[in-house]
Each structure stands twice: as C-alpha cells, then as structure tokens.
Amino acid sequence: MKVNLNQMASEVFGSGKRFFLNIINDYASRKFQKAKLALIQDVATHPVSIEINGGIDAANISHTLSGRKGNLFSFLGFRAGTKPVDDLLFLINQTVKFIPATKISVFGLSEVNFTYPSRGDFLQLPLPWEPGRSWVTAIEDGVSNLSYYIFKESESSRSGRGIQIDNVVRPIGFSLTPYMSPILEKFKLALNG
C-alpha cells in the first residue's frame, strides 16, 4: 500500500486551518459586535442626538446655537414628526459590517475586516433645505444663517417652530461640534487596538 504524504499533509493541515480560521472569526466577530453596540450607544447618547430626538421642545444641550433660544431640530429644519437620529442609526446598521477572514497566511496571520459609514454615506441623510449636504457632517463642518434664525411657532416652519427671516437678528455663528468623527474613531480604535 502506498501513502501519498503530500495529500495527507494537505488534508490534515487544511482541516486544521479551517478550525483555526473558525476560531479567529468567532473571536473577531464577538469583538466586532461589542464595538458596534458601543458605537450605536455612543451615537444615541451624544448630546446632538439627544437634542434632535427631543424635537421642537428640546433644549440646546449641544450648545451649537451660541446661546440662542431654540434647538437643532428646528434650526436644521426637520419636518415635525420625523426621527432623523433613527435614520442615522439605520444607516449605521446598514454600513457597519463584519467581513470574516477567508485564509490564514504562511506566517499564521489572518486578516479580518470591517466597514463603517463614510462621509459620502452620510449624504443619504440630507439637510432638509440643502439636499447635497448631510446634516450629520454639517454638525461638525458648520451651518450658516444662524443669525437669521428665530425660534417661534409658524405655519411656514417645517418643524412647526423655527423660521429664517431676511434680517440679521444677532451676528452669531453656529458652534462646530465633534459628532460622528470621534465616535467612528473610537469604534475603529476598539477594533484595531
């Protein structure tokens, strides 16, 4: 009887590689799920998210309106009854994905990957009055016309409260606020650290 050592070694080490690949992917998947839950929690508990979720009655806890009366929901012009943060969390769930390793290298290393939303993905969440721009990135980049914003009930307001007038009320600017950038950096560090 002849034994093909090459074939036997291939079968033994091949099944061993699959075994280790499964262990690696299982470990990495658990680490990924923990980081994803933390990411979602960080978004949901951020002052910007809390304020927007509060709708037209929210206080400006994000301090983005430079002490002006009002809130982000009405200033950004969201329609009454909408839930922009829910849309953001849905986008995160759709774009934050685990990509399992498919092979182990000669040196025993394996690469597991993941995806997360890019600035381009956030364009799916436009400012109500500026479709080519995301409200998510506008929080960090700035929003103009705060000097023309008045927080008052109006039938012409998308949110029901908050309008833009033609004259400067007070020359102040929107306070840039770190929002998704540091949250995503924390998520990436949790997975790469």
C-alpha positions as CSV (number, residue, x, y, z in Angstrom):
1,M,0.0,0.0,0.0
2,K,1.3,3.4,-0.9
3,V,0.5,6.6,1.1
4,N,0.6,10.0,-0.5
5,L,2.2,12.1,2.2
6,N,1.6,15.4,0.3
7,Q,-2.1,14.7,0.0
8,M,-2.3,13.5,3.7
9,A,-0.5,16.6,4.9
10,S,-2.8,18.8,2.8
11,E,-5.9,17.2,4.3
12,V,-4.6,17.4,7.9
13,F,-3.3,20.9,7.7
14,G,-6.2,22.1,5.6
15,S,-8.8,21.0,8.2
16,G,-6.6,22.5,10.9
17,K,-6.5,25.8,9.1
18,R,-10.3,25.8,8.8
19,F,-10.5,25.0,12.5
20,F,-8.2,28.0,13.4
21,L,-10.0,30.2,10.9
22,N,-13.3,29.5,12.6
23,I,-11.8,30.3,16.0
24,I,-10.3,33.6,14.6
25,N,-13.6,34.6,13.0
26,D,-15.6,33.7,16.1
27,Y,-13.3,35.8,18.3
28,A,-13.2,38.7,15.9
29,S,-16.9,38.6,15.4
30,R,-17.6,38.9,19.1
31,K,-15.1,41.8,19.4
32,F,-16.8,43.5,16.4
33,Q,-20.3,43.1,17.8
34,K,-19.2,44.6,21.2
35,A,-17.6,47.5,19.4
36,K,-20.7,48.0,17.2
37,L,-23.0,48.1,20.2
38,A,-20.8,50.7,21.8
39,L,-20.8,52.7,18.6
40,I,-24.6,52.7,18.5
41,Q,-24.8,53.6,22.2
42,D,-22.3,56.5,21.6
43,V,-24.4,57.9,18.8
44,A,-27.7,57.5,20.8
45,T,-26.3,59.2,23.9
46,H,-24.4,62.0,22.2
47,P,-25.9,65.5,23.1
48,V,-26.5,66.2,19.5
49,S,-28.6,63.0,19.1
50,I,-30.5,63.6,22.3
51,E,-31.3,67.2,21.4
52,I,-32.5,66.2,17.9
53,N,-34.5,63.3,19.3
54,G,-36.2,65.9,21.6
55,G,-37.8,67.5,18.6
56,I,-39.0,71.1,18.7
57,D,-39.3,71.2,22.5
58,A,-35.7,70.2,23.2
59,A,-33.2,72.4,24.9
60,N,-30.0,73.3,23.1
61,I,-27.9,70.8,25.2
62,S,-25.4,70.5,22.3
63,H,-24.5,74.2,22.7
64,T,-24.4,74.6,18.9
65,L,-26.6,77.6,18.7
66,S,-24.3,80.0,20.6
67,G,-26.8,80.7,23.4
68,R,-29.7,81.4,21.0
69,K,-33.1,80.2,22.1
70,G,-34.1,77.2,20.0
71,N,-32.7,73.8,19.2
72,L,-31.1,71.8,16.4
73,F,-34.3,70.1,15.3
74,S,-36.0,73.4,14.4
75,F,-32.8,75.2,13.2
76,L,-31.9,72.4,10.8
77,G,-35.5,72.4,9.6
78,F,-36.5,68.8,10.2
79,R,-40.2,68.1,9.5
80,A,-42.4,67.7,12.5
81,G,-42.7,64.1,13.5
82,T,-39.6,62.9,11.7
83,K,-36.8,61.0,13.6
84,P,-33.5,61.9,12.0
85,V,-31.4,60.1,14.6
86,D,-33.3,56.8,13.9
87,D,-32.4,57.3,10.2
88,L,-28.7,57.7,11.2
89,L,-28.8,54.6,13.4
90,F,-30.4,52.7,10.5
91,L,-27.6,53.8,8.2
92,I,-25.0,52.7,10.7
93,N,-26.6,49.3,11.0
94,Q,-26.6,49.0,7.2
95,T,-22.9,50.2,6.7
96,V,-21.1,48.8,9.8
97,K,-20.4,45.2,8.7
98,F,-18.0,42.4,9.8
99,I,-16.0,40.8,7.0
100,P,-14.6,37.4,8.1
101,A,-11.2,36.2,7.3
102,T,-11.1,33.7,4.5
103,K,-7.5,32.4,4.8
104,I,-4.5,32.1,7.1
105,S,-1.2,33.3,5.7
106,V,2.1,31.3,5.7
107,F,3.0,33.1,8.9
108,G,-0.2,32.1,10.7
109,L,-1.7,35.6,10.4
110,S,-5.3,36.2,9.3
111,E,-6.9,39.5,8.4
112,V,-10.5,40.3,9.5
113,N,-12.0,43.5,8.1
114,F,-15.0,45.7,8.8
115,T,-16.8,48.5,7.1
116,Y,-18.2,51.7,8.5
117,P,-20.0,54.8,7.1
118,S,-18.0,57.3,5.0
119,R,-18.8,61.0,4.6
120,G,-20.4,60.0,1.3
121,D,-22.7,57.6,3.0
122,F,-24.0,60.4,5.3
123,L,-25.3,62.2,2.2
124,Q,-28.2,59.7,2.5
125,L,-29.2,61.9,5.5
126,P,-29.5,65.4,3.8
127,L,-30.3,68.7,5.4
128,P,-34.0,69.3,4.6
129,W,-33.3,72.5,2.8
130,E,-29.9,71.5,1.2
131,P,-30.1,68.0,-0.4
132,G,-26.5,67.9,-1.4
133,R,-25.3,68.2,2.1
134,S,-25.7,65.9,5.1
135,W,-27.0,67.2,8.5
136,V,-24.6,64.7,10.2
137,T,-21.5,66.3,8.7
138,A,-22.9,69.8,8.9
139,I,-22.9,69.5,12.7
140,E,-19.1,69.3,12.5
141,D,-18.5,71.5,9.4
142,G,-21.0,74.2,10.4
143,V,-24.3,75.5,9.3
144,S,-24.8,79.1,8.1
145,N,-27.6,81.5,8.7
146,L,-27.9,81.2,12.5
147,S,-28.0,85.0,12.6
148,Y,-31.3,84.8,10.6
149,Y,-32.9,82.1,12.8
150,I,-35.8,82.8,15.1
151,F,-37.3,80.2,17.4
152,K,-41.1,80.7,17.2
153,E,-44.2,78.9,16.1
154,S,-45.0,79.3,12.5
155,E,-47.2,77.5,10.0
156,S,-44.5,78.1,7.4
157,S,-41.9,76.3,9.5
158,R,-41.1,72.6,8.5
159,S,-40.7,71.7,12.2
160,G,-43.6,73.8,13.4
161,R,-41.2,76.1,15.3
162,G,-38.2,78.0,13.9
163,I,-38.0,80.2,10.9
164,Q,-35.4,82.1,8.9
165,I,-36.0,85.8,8.4
166,D,-34.4,88.3,5.9
167,N,-32.7,90.5,8.5
168,V,-29.9,89.6,10.9
169,V,-31.3,89.1,14.4
170,R,-27.9,88.9,16.0
171,P,-24.5,88.4,14.4
172,I,-23.5,85.0,15.8
173,G,-22.3,81.8,14.3
174,F,-23.0,78.1,14.6
175,S,-20.7,76.4,17.1
176,L,-18.9,73.5,15.4
177,T,-19.3,70.3,17.4
178,P,-17.5,67.0,17.1
179,Y,-20.1,64.4,16.4
180,M,-19.6,61.3,14.2
181,S,-15.9,61.7,13.6
182,P,-14.7,61.0,17.2
183,I,-17.4,58.3,17.6
184,L,-16.2,56.5,14.5
185,E,-12.5,56.9,15.5
186,K,-13.3,55.3,18.9
187,F,-15.0,52.4,17.0
188,K,-12.0,51.9,14.8
189,L,-9.6,52.0,17.7
190,A,-11.7,49.4,19.6
191,L,-11.3,47.1,16.7
192,N,-7.7,47.8,15.7
193,G,-6.3,48.1,19.2
